[in-house]
Amino acid sequence: MRSRGMVVLAILMVAACGGAPTRTATSTPQPEPVQPESKPPTEPAPDHELPAGPAVCGGQPLRVAFFNAGQALSALVTLPDGKHILVDAGESATRPGCGAPCKEWHGRVMTGLARELGAAPIDLLWITHPHSDHIGGAVDVLDHFAVHAYVDNGRDLDKATIRKTHDALDAHHVSVAVIEPGHTTIPLETSNDVKLIAIVPPHWYEDSGAQDWCAKNANICSIALRIDYCASSVLFTGDAELLEEADLAIDAPVTLLQVGHHGSKTSSSPALLDRAKPKYAVISAGKPGEGTNATYCHPRKETVDALTAVLGGAGGRTIHAFPSVTKCDASGAEARWIDQPASDHLWVTARDGDVVLTTTGDGVFTRE
């Protein structure tokens, strides 16, 4: 085990391609520019507005589809050149103790992928960390869609879910890369207008007795992905918690934020939000009392409030949130949820279903 010093250091590298894929698929369709279905939100814009770019920076928009994955995460990014990055694969349909909700969540991810991809491949499958609600659906994804390259943090290979995923990767001859401190090469080539940046802490975490904290809490070893497209950007943090957030060198504000850990109070620290200064944000979470969210109660009111403040203030809608001052348990917790005023630039899949956002590279995201 390498030294786990806590010195803050950013490891940002833009990657070159990591080997030729061994599976082929039909050519990737170019997504058409989309028009918004409704007028932009009316609340004042944040004071950190990025400079506007051309009408369409690289000729096509960048598209991010957050699937309604329940108490899980799965988001498909369609780059302007038509390549696809799937960030996390959602929950297993057969997670023990979850039953029908997990089956439904998984089905929605698979349906969304079929709709978004058509016959196109997934050029990169990016797993932020090895928890079931992020990697649980990976085997089915590999069995049903062509995947050219795969990335994870290289940890917990002895656990059943991760072992099954790597067995499926071998069976489908998918190239595998590890993103970790000291190794941040991303196996995907992109156009000059797009930059992919892996963001990890300088070291994984352990205590003075060399106890591996990441083995106890895989959330704090999430591998973050930043995608920049001209004046627009999106940051995926997986389930990174406060300890890791402090060590993530974001370097510049981001336009769109995937809210960490499903809107938990253990993520989205004031320090991270101050550095990221997002203009838009998406929470992927289950409904109150639904499946595994019966004992997680995400998102939390305090997190919704913090995000709303950064995003420019409350608009005309509310988000069902859980106050952290009350206990979350499987009995009676649903009665303690509240409808919290929230920014119109903040979406939550439990309320909004699939959230599909596009940008032309001008620093603005529009929901389809």
C-alpha positions in Angstrom: 0.0 0.0 0.0 1.4 3.4 -1.0 1.7 6.3 1.4 -1.6 8.1 2.0 -0.4 11.6 2.8 -3.1 14.3 3.1 -1.2 17.0 1.1 -3.7 18.6 -1.2 -2.6 18.0 -4.8 -4.6 18.0 -8.0 -3.9 15.3 -10.6 -5.5 16.5 -13.8 -4.6 14.8 -17.1 -6.3 14.8 -20.4 -6.1 11.4 -21.9 -5.1 9.7 -25.0 -6.8 6.6 -26.3 -6.2 3.5 -24.3 -6.0 0.8 -27.0 -8.2 -0.2 -29.8 -11.6 -1.7 -28.9 -12.1 -5.3 -29.7 -15.8 -4.9 -30.4 -17.4 -3.0 -33.2 -20.7 -1.3 -33.7 -22.4 0.7 -36.4 -21.4 4.3 -36.8 -22.5 6.7 -34.1 -25.4 9.0 -35.1 -24.8 12.7 -34.8 -27.4 14.2 -32.4 -29.5 17.0 -33.8 -29.6 20.4 -31.9 -32.7 20.5 -29.8 -35.0 23.4 -28.9 -36.1 24.0 -25.3 -39.7 23.0 -24.5 -40.2 25.9 -22.2 -38.9 29.4 -21.4 -35.7 29.7 -19.4 -36.1 30.1 -15.6 -37.0 33.6 -14.6 -34.8 33.9 -11.5 -31.7 36.2 -11.7 -28.7 34.5 -13.2 -25.8 33.8 -10.8 -23.0 36.4 -10.7 -20.4 33.9 -12.0 -21.8 33.8 -15.6 -19.2 32.3 -18.0 -18.4 34.1 -21.2 -20.7 33.1 -24.1 -19.3 31.1 -27.0 -20.6 30.8 -30.5 -24.1 29.6 -31.3 -22.8 26.0 -31.5 -19.2 25.9 -30.4 -18.1 22.7 -32.3 -21.0 22.2 -34.7 -23.1 20.0 -32.4 -24.3 20.3 -28.8 -23.1 18.4 -25.8 -25.9 16.3 -24.2 -26.2 14.9 -20.7 -29.0 12.4 -19.9 -29.5 11.6 -16.2 -31.6 8.5 -16.1 -34.3 8.1 -13.5 -32.2 5.5 -11.7 -33.9 5.7 -8.3 -31.5 5.6 -5.4 -28.6 5.1 -7.8 -26.8 7.0 -10.5 -26.4 6.5 -14.3 -25.9 9.4 -16.8 -25.0 9.2 -20.5 -23.0 12.0 -22.0 -23.1 12.4 -25.8 -20.1 14.4 -26.8 -20.3 16.9 -29.8 -18.4 14.3 -32.0 -21.1 11.7 -31.2 -19.1 9.6 -28.8 -20.8 8.4 -25.6 -19.6 8.2 -22.0 -21.7 6.4 -19.5 -21.0 7.5 -16.0 -22.1 4.7 -13.6 -24.5 1.9 -14.5 -27.2 2.3 -11.8 -28.4 -0.4 -9.4 -28.6 -4.2 -9.8 -32.1 -5.5 -10.6 -31.5 -8.2 -8.1 -30.0 -6.4 -5.1 -30.8 -8.4 -2.0 -33.5 -6.8 0.2 -34.5 -4.2 -2.5 -37.0 -6.2 -4.5 -39.3 -4.5 -7.0 -37.9 -0.9 -6.7 -34.4 -2.0 -7.8 -35.8 -4.0 -10.7 -37.8 -0.9 -11.8 -34.8 1.4 -11.4 -32.6 -0.9 -13.5 -35.2 -1.2 -16.2 -35.4 2.5 -16.5 -31.7 2.8 -17.1 -31.7 0.1 -19.7 -34.7 1.6 -21.5 -33.0 5.0 -21.4 -29.8 3.7 -22.8 -31.6 1.9 -25.7 -33.4 5.1 -26.5 -30.4 7.3 -26.4 -27.9 5.0 -28.1 -29.8 3.3 -30.8 -27.2 1.2 -32.5 -24.3 3.3 -31.3 -21.7 2.0 -28.8 -20.7 3.2 -25.4 -17.2 4.5 -26.0 -16.3 4.7 -22.3 -18.0 3.2 -19.3 -16.9 5.2 -16.2 -17.6 3.7 -12.8 -17.0 6.3 -10.1 -16.8 3.7 -7.2 -17.7 0.1 -6.5 -21.0 0.4 -4.7 -24.0 -1.5 -6.0 -26.0 1.6 -6.8 -23.3 2.7 -9.2 -21.8 -0.5 -10.6 -24.7 -3.0 -10.0 -26.1 -2.6 -13.5 -22.8 -2.9 -15.3 -23.0 -6.6 -16.3 -26.3 -6.1 -18.0 -25.0 -3.0 -19.8 -22.0 -5.0 -21.0 -24.3 -7.8 -22.2 -26.7 -5.6 -24.1 -24.6 -2.7 -25.5 -21.2 -2.6 -27.2 -18.7 -1.0 -24.8 -15.3 0.0 -26.1 -13.4 1.0 -22.9 -14.0 0.8 -19.2 -12.6 2.7 -16.2 -12.9 2.2 -12.4 -10.7 2.9 -9.4 -9.2 -0.5 -9.3 -10.5 -1.3 -5.8 -12.5 -4.1 -4.1 -11.8 -6.6 -6.9 -12.5 -9.5 -4.5 -16.1 -8.4 -4.0 -18.8 -10.3 -5.9 -20.3 -7.4 -7.8 -16.9 -6.1 -9.0 -15.6 -9.6 -9.8 -18.7 -10.3 -11.9 -18.3 -7.0 -13.7 -14.6 -7.8 -14.6 -15.6 -11.3 -15.7 -18.1 -9.7 -18.1 -15.4 -7.2 -19.3 -13.1 -10.1 -20.1 -15.9 -12.0 -21.8 -16.7 -9.1 -24.1 -13.0 -8.2 -24.6 -13.4 -4.6 -23.3 -10.2 -2.7 -22.5 -9.9 -1.8 -18.8 -8.1 1.2 -17.3 -7.7 2.2 -13.7 -8.0 5.9 -12.6 -6.3 6.5 -9.2 -3.8 8.8 -7.6 -0.8 9.0 -9.9 -2.7 7.4 -12.9 -5.3 9.7 -14.5 -5.0 8.8 -18.2 -8.5 8.6 -19.8 -8.8 6.0 -22.6 -10.8 8.2 -25.0 -9.8 10.6 -27.7 -12.0 13.7 -28.1 -12.2 16.7 -30.4 -10.2 19.8 -29.7 -13.3 21.6 -28.3 -13.7 18.9 -25.6 -11.5 18.2 -22.7 -11.8 15.2 -20.3 -10.2 15.5 -16.9 -10.0 12.9 -14.2 -9.9 14.4 -10.7 -8.8 12.3 -7.7 -7.2 13.1 -4.4 -3.3 13.1 -4.1 -3.6 9.8 -2.2 -6.3 7.4 -1.1 -7.0 7.6 2.6 -5.7 5.6 5.6 -5.2 6.4 9.3 -1.9 6.4 11.2 -2.3 2.7 11.7 -2.5 2.1 8.0 -6.1 1.2 8.1 -7.6 1.5 4.7 -10.5 4.0 5.0 -11.6 3.4 1.4 -12.2 -0.2 2.2 -14.6 0.9 5.0 -16.2 3.6 2.9 -15.9 3.4 -0.8 -17.6 6.8 -1.3 -14.4 8.6 -0.4 -12.6 6.9 -3.2 -14.9 8.1 -6.0 -13.2 9.1 -9.2 -14.5 12.4 -10.5 -14.8 13.3 -14.1 -14.9 16.8 -15.5 -15.9 17.5 -19.1 -15.3 20.9 -20.6 -16.9 22.0 -23.9 -15.9 25.6 -24.8 -17.6 27.8 -22.1 -19.7 24.9 -20.7 -18.6 22.2 -18.3 -20.0 19.3 -16.3 -18.6 17.7 -13.1 -19.4 14.2 -12.0 -18.4 13.4 -8.4 -20.1 10.1 -7.8 -20.6 9.7 -4.0 -17.5 11.8 -3.0 -18.0 12.9 0.6 -16.6 15.9 2.6 -13.1 14.4 3.2 -12.5 13.8 -0.5 -14.3 16.9 -1.7 -11.6 18.9 0.1 -8.9 17.3 -1.9 -10.5 17.6 -5.4 -8.8 20.3 -7.3 -11.6 21.6 -9.6 -9.4 24.6 -10.7 -12.3 26.5 -12.3 -16.1 26.9 -11.9 -18.3 24.3 -13.5 -21.6 24.9 -15.3 -23.4 21.7 -14.4 -22.9 19.6 -11.2 -23.9 16.1 -10.5 -24.7 16.4 -6.9 -22.6 14.0 -4.7 -24.1 11.1 -2.9 -27.7 11.6 -4.0 -28.0 14.9 -2.1 -26.8 13.5 1.2 -25.6 15.9 4.0 -22.2 14.1 3.8 -21.5 15.8 0.4 -21.9 19.1 -1.4 -19.8 21.0 1.3 -19.8 24.8 1.3 -16.1 24.6 0.3 -16.9 22.5 -2.8 -19.8 24.6 -3.9 -17.8 27.8 -3.4 -15.0 26.4 -5.7 -17.4 24.8 -8.3 -19.9 27.7 -8.4 -22.4 25.6 -10.5 -25.1 27.3 -12.5 -27.2 24.0 -12.7 -27.3 20.8 -10.7 -28.9 17.4 -10.8 -29.6 15.1 -7.9 -30.2 11.4 -8.7 -32.3 9.9 -5.8 -35.2 7.7 -5.1 -38.6 8.7 -3.8 -39.4 8.8 -0.1 -39.5 5.3 1.3 -38.7 3.7 -2.0 -36.3 0.7 -2.0 -33.0 1.5 -0.3 -34.0 5.2 0.1 -36.3 4.1 3.0 -33.2 4.2 5.2 -31.2 6.9 3.4 -33.8 9.6 3.1 -32.1 11.5 0.2 -32.0 14.3 -0.7 -31.6 16.2 2.6 -33.2 19.6 3.1 -29.9 21.2 4.1 -28.3 20.2 0.8 -31.2 21.4 -1.2 -31.0 24.8 0.6 -27.2 25.1 0.0 -27.5 24.2 -3.7 -30.5 26.7 -4.1 -28.4 29.5 -2.6 -25.5 28.9 -5.0 -27.8 28.4 -8.1 -29.5 31.8 -7.6 -32.3 31.4 -5.2 -35.6 29.6 -5.0 -37.9 29.6 -8.0 -41.5 28.4 -8.4 -41.1 24.7 -7.5 -40.3 22.6 -4.5 -38.3 19.5 -3.9 -39.4 16.8 -1.5 -36.5 16.7 1.0 -35.7 15.2 4.4 -34.6 17.4 7.4 -31.4 16.0 8.9 -32.5 17.0 12.4 -34.9 14.1 12.3 -34.2 10.4 12.3 -34.4 8.5 9.0 -35.6 5.0 9.5 -37.8 2.5 7.8 -40.8 3.2 10.0 -42.7 6.5 9.9 -40.0 8.5 8.1 -42.2 9.4 5.1 -44.3 11.6 7.4 -41.3 13.7 8.2 -40.5 14.7 4.6 -41.1 18.4 3.6 -41.6 20.3 0.4 -38.6 22.6 0.3 -38.5 25.7 -2.0 -35.7 25.1 -4.5 -34.0 26.7 -7.5 -35.4 26.1 -10.9 -31.9 25.2 -11.9 -31.9 22.2 -9.6 -33.5 19.0 -10.8 -34.0 15.8 -8.8 -34.9 12.5 -10.7 -37.4 11.5 -8.0 -39.5 14.5 -9.0 -38.5 15.1 -12.6 -37.8 11.6 -14.0 -35.1 11.5 -16.7 -33.3 14.8 -16.9 -31.8 15.5 -20.3 -29.8 18.7 -20.6 -28.0 20.2 -23.6 -25.5 22.9 -24.2 -24.0 24.5 -27.3 -20.8 25.4 -25.4 -22.0 28.9 -24.4 -22.2 28.3 -20.7 -25.9 27.6 -20.7 -27.7 24.2 -20.3 -31.3 23.8 -21.5 -33.6 20.9 -20.5 -35.2 19.0 -23.3 
